[in-house]
């Protein structure tokens, strides 16, 4: 499964790639199979480390058959970053342009390793819960009777995926002039809806997708 990426939209910016996987953690996990591929939508936690590209951790509901298919077959986790419609009217020569879509996406490839140890599986749950609860005024935690906690852990199948390959595409108008890029950013900000504003910000930071940025 390859990602079509023209050269001007390709990036090796590991800071930006890690940020996208961190900030847009709800991914689409696809595992090839017959008669059709298995597809699940899951929050995944990116963990940088000694692996070449880091590791993803997550979990399935135990009733989801995807986990059995994915245990021995390479999968791809697709992270969708900011994206927005781009109007030809925003360019200096709109009659020569067509509508398009700006977006950033990352495909992480690897094979899932099922975590059998219940203590380690609970740690995966705790890590994910902390990721999305820690900055709330009253964070939810696993502070519950052990029997209830163990039943919750038993209802999921935790996994890790050591990332073997990362494909990233940042289509942020890099193939247009600086003037047109500025007009696109202004158009997105004028549209004003959250995803348009987010895309405009990423255009300002990552227009040169090969350059490191915060």
WOZI-V84136 format. One record per pair of residues at least 24 apart in sequence whose C-alpha atoms are under 10 Angstrom apart, sorted by sequence separation. I is the first residue (numbers start at 0). J is the second residue. D is the distance in whole Angstrom. If there is no record, write none. Layout:
I:J:D ; I:J:D
//
This chain:
20:44:8 ; 21:45:6 ; 39:63:9 ; 79:103:7 ; 80:104:5 ; 20:45:6 ; 21:46:9 ; 78:103:9 ; 79:104:5 ; 80:105:8 ; 19:45:10 ; 20:46:10 ; 39:65:7 ; 78:104:6 ; 79:105:7 ; 180:206:9 ; 18:45:9 ; 37:64:9 ; 38:65:7 ; 39:66:10 ; 77:104:7 ; 78:105:5 ; 79:106:9 ; 121:148:9 ; 124:151:10 ; 171:198:8 ; 17:45:8 ; 37:65:6 ; 77:105:6 ; 78:106:6 ; 121:149:8 ; 124:152:8 ; 171:199:9 ; 0:29:10 ; 17:46:9 ; 36:65:9 ; 37:66:9 ; 76:105:8 ; 77:106:5 ; 78:107:8 ; 123:152:10 ; 173:202:9 ; 177:206:10 ; 17:47:8 ; 75:105:10 ; 76:106:6 ; 77:107:6 ; 121:151:9 ; 122:152:10 ; 171:201:8 ; 172:202:8 ; 0:31:9 ; 37:68:8 ; 75:106:6 ; 76:107:5 ; 77:108:9 ; 118:149:9 ; 121:152:6 ; 124:155:9 ; 171:202:5 ; 36:68:9 ; 37:69:8 ; 74:106:10 ; 75:107:5 ; 76:108:6 ; 117:149:8 ; 120:152:7 ; 121:153:9 ; 169:201:9 ; 170:202:9 ; 171:203:9 ; 173:205:9 ; 174:206:10 ; 43:76:9 ; 74:107:8 ; 75:108:4 ; 76:109:8 ; 119:152:10 ; 120:153:9 ; 123:156:10 ; 124:157:8 ; 169:202:9 ; 173:206:6 ; 74:108:6 ; 75:109:6 ; 118:152:9 ; 121:155:9 ; 123:157:7 ; 171:205:8 ; 172:206:7 ; 173:207:7 ; 17:52:9 ; 20:55:9 ; 30:65:8 ; 41:76:9 ; 43:78:9 ; 73:108:7 ; 74:109:6 ; 75:110:8 ; 117:152:7 ; 120:155:8 ; 121:156:10 ; 122:157:9 ; 123:158:8 ; 170:205:10 ; 171:206:6 ; 172:207:10 ; 173:208:8 ; 17:53:9 ; 29:65:9 ; 30:66:10 ; 32:68:8 ; 38:74:10 ; 40:76:9 ; 42:78:10 ; 73:109:5 ; 74:110:6 ; 75:111:10 ; 117:153:8 ; 120:156:7 ; 121:157:8 ; 123:159:9 ; 169:205:8 ; 170:206:9 ; 171:207:9 ; 28:65:9 ; 31:68:9 ; 32:69:9 ; 37:74:9 ; 38:75:10 ; 39:76:9 ; 40:77:9 ; 72:109:9 ; 73:110:4 ; 74:111:7 ; 120:157:5 ; 169:206:8 ; 171:208:8 ; 30:68:7 ; 31:69:9 ; 36:74:10 ; 38:76:10 ; 72:110:6 ; 73:111:7 ; 119:157:8 ; 120:158:8 ; 169:207:9 ; 170:208:9 ; 13:52:9 ; 30:69:6 ; 71:110:7 ; 72:111:8 ; 117:156:10 ; 119:158:10 ; 120:159:10 ; 169:208:7 ; 29:69:9 ; 30:70:10 ; 32:72:8 ; 69:109:10 ; 70:110:7 ; 71:111:7 ; 117:157:9 ; 168:208:9 ; 169:209:10 ; 28:69:10 ; 30:71:10 ; 31:72:7 ; 69:110:7 ; 70:111:5 ; 71:112:8 ; 115:156:8 ; 116:157:9 ; 167:208:10 ; 30:72:7 ; 31:73:8 ; 69:111:6 ; 70:112:6 ; 71:113:10 ; 114:156:7 ; 115:157:8 ; 30:73:7 ; 31:74:7 ; 68:111:10 ; 69:112:8 ; 70:113:6 ; 113:156:7 ; 114:157:5 ; 115:158:9 ; 29:73:9 ; 30:74:4 ; 31:75:9 ; 67:111:10 ; 69:113:9 ; 113:157:6 ; 114:158:5 ; 29:74:6 ; 30:75:7 ; 66:111:8 ; 112:157:9 ; 113:158:4 ; 114:159:7 ; 28:74:7 ; 29:75:5 ; 30:76:9 ; 66:112:10 ; 67:113:9 ; 111:157:10 ; 112:158:5 ; 113:159:7 ; 28:75:6 ; 29:76:6 ; 66:113:8 ; 111:158:6 ; 112:159:5 ; 113:160:9 ; 27:75:8 ; 28:76:4 ; 29:77:8 ; 110:158:10 ; 111:159:6 ; 112:160:6 ; 26:75:10 ; 27:76:6 ; 28:77:6 ; 110:159:9 ; 111:160:5 ; 112:161:8 ; 26:76:6 ; 27:77:5 ; 28:78:9 ; 109:159:10 ; 110:160:6 ; 111:161:7 ; 25:76:10 ; 26:77:5 ; 27:78:7 ; 109:160:6 ; 110:161:7 ; 111:162:9 ; 25:77:9 ; 26:78:5 ; 27:79:8 ; 55:107:9 ; 108:160:8 ; 109:161:6 ; 110:162:8 ; 24:77:10 ; 25:78:7 ; 26:79:7 ; 54:107:9 ; 107:160:9 ; 108:161:8 ; 109:162:5 ; 110:163:8 ; 24:78:7 ; 25:79:8 ; 26:80:10 ; 53:107:10 ; 55:109:9 ; 57:111:10 ; 107:161:9 ; 108:162:6 ; 109:163:5 ; 23:78:7 ; 24:79:9 ; 25:80:10 ; 52:107:9 ; 54:109:9 ; 56:111:9 ; 58:113:9 ; 107:162:6 ; 108:163:6 ; 109:164:7 ; 20:76:10 ; 22:78:10 ; 23:79:7 ; 24:80:9 ; 52:108:10 ; 55:111:9 ; 56:112:10 ; 57:113:10 ; 58:114:9 ; 106:162:10 ; 107:163:8 ; 108:164:5 ; 109:165:9 ; 20:77:9 ; 21:78:9 ; 22:79:10 ; 23:80:6 ; 107:164:6 ; 108:165:6 ; 20:78:6 ; 22:80:8 ; 23:81:8 ; 56:114:10 ; 106:164:8 ; 107:165:5 ; 108:166:8 ; 19:78:7 ; 20:79:8 ; 21:80:10 ; 22:81:10 ; 106:165:6 ; 107:166:7 ; 19:79:8 ; 20:80:8 ; 105:165:7 ; 106:166:5 ; 107:167:9 ; 19:80:6 ; 105:166:6 ; 106:167:6 ; 16:78:10 ; 18:80:9 ; 19:81:9 ; 58:120:8 ; 104:166:8 ; 105:167:4 ; 106:168:9 ; 57:120:9 ; 104:167:6 ; 105:168:6 ; 16:80:10 ; 56:120:10 ; 103:167:8 ; 104:168:5 ; 105:169:9 ; 58:123:8 ; 103:168:6 ; 104:169:6 ; 57:123:7 ; 58:124:8 ; 102:168:8 ; 103:169:4 ; 104:170:9 ; 56:123:7 ; 57:124:8 ; 102:169:6 ; 103:170:6 ; 56:124:9 ; 101:169:8 ; 102:170:5 ; 103:171:8 ; 57:126:9 ; 58:127:9 ; 101:170:5 ; 102:171:6 ; 56:126:9 ; 57:127:8 ; 100:170:8 ; 101:171:5 ; 102:172:9 ; 56:127:9 ; 100:171:9 ; 101:172:7 ; 100:172:9 ; 99:172:10 ; 0:74:9 ; 1:75:10 ; 0:75:8 ; 28:106:10 ; 26:105:10 ; 27:106:9 ; 28:107:9 ; 29:108:10 ; 44:123:9 ; 26:106:10 ; 28:108:10 ; 30:110:9 ; 23:104:10 ; 26:107:10 ; 30:111:10 ; 44:126:8 ; 101:183:10 ; 44:127:7 ; 19:103:8 ; 20:104:9 ; 43:127:8 ; 76:160:9 ; 19:104:8 ; 20:105:7 ; 42:127:8 ; 75:160:10 ; 90:175:9 ; 91:176:10 ; 19:105:8 ; 20:106:9 ; 44:130:8 ; 74:160:9 ; 76:162:10 ; 90:176:10 ; 16:103:9 ; 20:107:9 ; 73:160:10 ; 75:162:9 ; 82:169:10 ; 85:172:10 ; 91:178:8 ; 92:179:9 ; 15:103:10 ; 16:104:9 ; 17:105:9 ; 70:158:9 ; 74:162:10 ; 80:168:10 ; 81:169:10 ; 82:170:9 ; 83:171:10 ; 90:178:8 ; 91:179:6 ; 16:105:7 ; 42:131:10 ; 66:155:10 ; 67:156:10 ; 69:158:10 ; 75:164:9 ; 76:165:10 ; 77:166:10 ; 78:167:9 ; 80:169:9 ; 82:171:9 ; 90:179:5 ; 16:106:10 ; 66:156:7 ; 70:160:10 ; 73:163:10 ; 75:165:9 ; 77:167:10 ; 89:179:7 ; 90:180:8 ; 61:152:10 ; 66:157:9 ; 89:180:9 ; 90:181:9 ; 91:182:8 ; 60:152:10 ; 61:153:8 ; 62:154:8 ; 63:155:9 ; 66:158:9 ; 89:181:9 ; 90:182:6 ; 60:153:9 ; 61:154:5 ; 62:155:8 ; 63:156:9 ; 89:182:6 ; 90:183:7 ; 8:102:10 ; 60:154:6 ; 61:155:5 ; 62:156:9 ; 88:182:9 ; 89:183:6 ; 101:195:9 ; 8:103:9 ; 10:105:10 ; 59:154:9 ; 60:155:5 ; 61:156:5 ; 88:183:9 ; 89:184:9 ; 103:198:9 ; 59:155:6 ; 60:156:6 ; 61:157:9 ; 87:183:9 ; 89:185:8 ; 90:186:9 ; 102:198:7 ; 58:155:6 ; 59:156:5 ; 60:157:9 ; 86:183:8 ; 89:186:6 ; 101:198:7 ; 57:155:10 ; 58:156:5 ; 59:157:6 ; 85:183:7 ; 88:186:9 ; 89:187:9 ; 101:199:9 ; 103:201:9 ; 57:156:9 ; 58:157:4 ; 59:158:8 ; 85:184:10 ; 102:201:9 ; 103:202:10 ; 57:157:6 ; 58:158:6 ; 86:186:8 ; 102:202:9 ; 56:157:8 ; 57:158:6 ; 58:159:8 ; 85:186:8 ; 86:187:9 ; 101:202:9 ; 2:104:10 ; 56:158:6 ; 57:159:7 ; 85:187:8 ; 103:205:10 ; 2:105:9 ; 55:158:8 ; 56:159:4 ; 57:160:9 ; 84:187:8 ; 2:106:8 ; 55:159:6 ; 56:160:6 ; 83:187:8 ; 1:106:9 ; 54:159:7 ; 55:160:5 ; 56:161:9 ; 0:106:9 ; 24:130:10 ; 54:160:6 ; 55:161:6 ; 84:190:10 ; 53:160:9 ; 54:161:4 ; 55:162:7 ; 83:190:10 ; 0:108:9 ; 53:161:6 ; 54:162:5 ; 21:130:10 ; 52:161:8 ; 53:162:6 ; 54:163:9 ; 83:192:9 ; 51:161:9 ; 52:162:5 ; 53:163:9 ; 83:193:10 ; 84:194:10 ; 85:195:9 ; 50:161:7 ; 51:162:7 ; 52:163:7 ; 53:164:10 ; 83:194:6 ; 84:195:8 ; 50:162:7 ; 51:163:7 ; 52:164:7 ; 53:165:10 ; 81:193:9 ; 82:194:6 ; 83:195:5 ; 46:159:10 ; 48:161:10 ; 50:163:8 ; 51:164:8 ; 52:165:7 ; 81:194:6 ; 82:195:7 ; 83:196:9 ; 45:159:10 ; 51:165:10 ; 80:194:10 ; 81:195:8 ; 82:196:10 ; 83:197:9 ; 84:198:10 ; 43:158:10 ; 44:159:9 ; 45:160:10 ; 46:161:9 ; 47:162:10 ; 81:196:9 ; 82:197:8 ; 83:198:6 ; 43:159:9 ; 45:161:10 ; 81:197:6 ; 82:198:6 ; 83:199:9 ; 43:160:10 ; 45:162:10 ; 80:197:9 ; 81:198:5 ; 82:199:9 ; 80:198:9 ; 81:199:9 ; 81:200:9 ; 82:201:10 ; 81:201:8 ; 80:201:9 ; 81:202:10 ; 19:167:10 ; 16:165:9 ; 16:166:9 ; 16:167:7 ; 13:165:10 ; 15:167:10 ; 16:168:9 ; 16:169:9 ; 11:165:9 ; 13:167:10 ; 15:169:10 ; 11:166:9 ; 12:167:9 ; 10:166:8 ; 11:167:7 ; 9:166:8 ; 10:167:6 ; 11:168:9 ; 9:167:6 ; 10:168:6 ; 8:167:8 ; 9:168:5 ; 10:169:7 ; 8:168:6 ; 9:169:6 ; 10:170:10 ; 7:168:9 ; 8:169:5 ; 9:170:8 ; 4:166:9 ; 6:168:9 ; 7:169:9 ; 8:170:5 ; 3:166:9 ; 4:167:8 ; 5:168:9 ; 7:170:8 ; 8:171:7 ; 2:166:7 ; 3:167:10 ; 4:168:6 ; 5:169:10 ; 7:171:9 ; 8:172:8 ; 1:166:8 ; 2:167:8 ; 3:168:8 ; 4:169:9 ; 5:170:9 ; 7:172:9 ; 8:173:7 ; 2:168:8 ; 4:170:9 ; 7:173:6 ; 8:174:8 ; 7:174:6 ; 6:174:10 ; 5:174:10 ; 15:201:10 ; 15:204:9 ; 15:205:8 ; 16:208:10 ; 12:205:9 ; 15:208:8 ; 15:209:9 ; 10:205:10 ; 12:207:10 ; 15:210:9 ; 18:213:9 ; 12:208:7 ; 13:209:9 ; 14:210:9 ; 15:211:7 ; 10:207:9 ; 11:208:8 ; 12:209:5 ; 13:210:10 ; 14:211:7 ; 15:212:7 ; 8:206:9 ; 9:207:10 ; 10:208:5 ; 11:209:6 ; 12:210:6 ; 13:211:8 ; 14:212:7 ; 15:213:8 ; 7:206:10 ; 8:207:9 ; 9:208:7 ; 10:209:5 ; 11:210:8 ; 12:211:6 ; 13:212:10 ; 14:213:7 ; 7:207:9 ; 8:208:7 ; 9:209:8 ; 10:210:8 ; 11:211:9 ; 12:212:8 ; 7:208:8 ; 8:209:9 ; 10:211:10 ; 7:209:9
//
